[in-house]
């Protein structure tokens, strides 16, 4: 699975679980930290945790294992899959950290075929 395919798969999982404002940002040219950031918002702390848990579980079912998870008890959970970083926020944390603003020169991946908003 390529990093882009992994990022899109994570976005699909998040969409199925009713995450809001899902974005996949290609940051290959901007940083060596990762190739893609997946951003999503949960409606509550419980929803944020459930979204992160579902991404982790569903990806494990297809043989993708995370390297590191941060922030399970906060408003921002980070799942590190090497070339793909999945960020699941509550609304306040998403607004505060505003990662989209930091990566305005990065490319957004078109998710119109998979997002059911």
C-alpha positions in Angstrom: 0.0 0.0 0.0 1.4 3.4 -1.0 1.4 6.3 1.5 -1.3 8.0 -0.6 -3.4 4.8 -0.5 -2.9 4.5 3.2 -3.9 8.2 3.8 -7.1 7.8 1.6 -8.0 4.5 3.4 -7.7 6.3 6.8 -9.9 9.1 5.5 -12.5 6.5 4.3 -12.5 4.9 7.8 -12.9 8.3 9.4 -15.8 9.1 7.1 -17.6 5.9 7.9 -17.4 6.7 11.6 -18.9 10.2 11.0 -15.7 12.3 11.4 -16.1 15.9 10.3 -14.0 18.1 8.1 -11.7 15.3 6.8 -8.7 16.4 4.8 -5.7 14.7 3.4 -2.7 17.0 2.8 0.3 15.9 0.7 3.3 17.4 2.5 6.1 15.5 0.6 7.7 18.7 -0.7 7.3 20.7 2.6 8.7 18.3 5.2 10.7 15.1 5.8 8.4 14.2 8.7 5.8 12.5 6.5 4.3 12.4 3.0 0.7 12.8 4.0 -1.3 14.3 6.9 -4.8 13.1 7.5 -6.9 15.6 9.5 -10.3 14.9 11.0 -12.5 16.3 13.7 -14.6 14.5 16.2 -17.7 15.9 17.9 -16.6 15.1 21.5 -13.7 13.6 23.4 -15.4 10.2 23.2 -15.8 10.5 19.5 -12.2 11.5 19.0 -11.0 8.5 20.9 -13.4 6.2 19.0 -12.3 7.6 15.7 -8.6 7.0 16.5 -9.4 3.5 17.8 -11.3 2.6 14.7 -8.6 3.8 12.4 -6.1 1.8 14.3 -8.3 -1.3 14.4 -9.4 -1.2 10.7 -5.8 -0.6 9.4 -4.5 -3.5 11.6 -7.2 -5.7 9.9 -5.5 -5.1 6.6 -2.0 -5.6 8.0 -1.0 -2.0 8.7 0.4 -1.4 12.2 1.0 2.0 13.7 4.4 2.9 15.0 3.3 5.3 17.7 0.2 6.8 19.1 0.1 10.1 21.1 -2.6 11.9 23.0 -5.3 9.3 23.7 -6.5 11.4 26.7 -6.4 14.8 25.0 -8.3 16.6 22.3 -5.8 15.6 19.7 -4.8 12.0 18.9 -1.9 11.4 16.6 -1.5 8.0 14.9 2.0 7.7 13.3 2.2 5.3 10.3 5.6 6.6 9.1 4.8 8.3 5.8 1.3 9.0 7.0 0.3 10.9 10.1 -3.4 10.8 11.1 -4.5 13.7 13.3 -7.9 13.3 15.0 -9.0 16.5 16.9 -11.9 17.8 18.9 -13.3 21.1 17.5 -11.4 23.3 19.9 -8.0 21.7 19.3 -8.5 21.7 15.5 -9.2 25.4 15.6 -6.3 26.1 18.0 -3.6 24.2 16.2 -5.0 25.0 12.7 -2.6 22.7 10.9 -4.1 23.6 7.5 -2.8 27.2 8.1 0.7 25.8 8.7 0.7 23.8 5.5 -1.1 26.2 3.1 1.5 25.5 0.4 0.8 21.7 0.5 -1.5 20.0 -1.9 -5.0 18.8 -0.8 -5.9 15.3 -2.0 -9.3 15.2 -3.7 -11.6 13.1 -1.5 -14.8 13.8 -3.4 -15.1 10.1 -4.4 -15.0 8.8 -0.9 -16.3 11.4 1.5 -20.1 11.2 2.0 -20.7 14.7 3.5 
